[in-house]
């Protein structure tokens, strides 16, 4: 048995388990991929990743060499990177609060 996904505009629209090869509109995927996951043409990723990456991008300017990043901002950015290590991940994510 293998897992297959139908992907529409880079997002998984349906998942099926089959013991036969499906037509080329279905993409072979790993167990655990579900509706709403993202697909970049090569890799599947859970939907939280795009949101997390956007939050990191919003604070990237703090990481420039001519900006002093506060301890709070450093901790926030590290907490975003550590999301996969949280207990209950990926079903229950505690998002860190962005410092002011």
Buried (B, 14 or more C-beta within 10 A) or exposed (E): EBBBBBBEEEBBEEBEEEEEEBEEEBBEBEEEBBEEBBBEEEEBEBBBBEBBEEBBEEBEEBEEEEEEBEEEBBEBBEBBEEBEEEEEBEEEBEEBEBEE
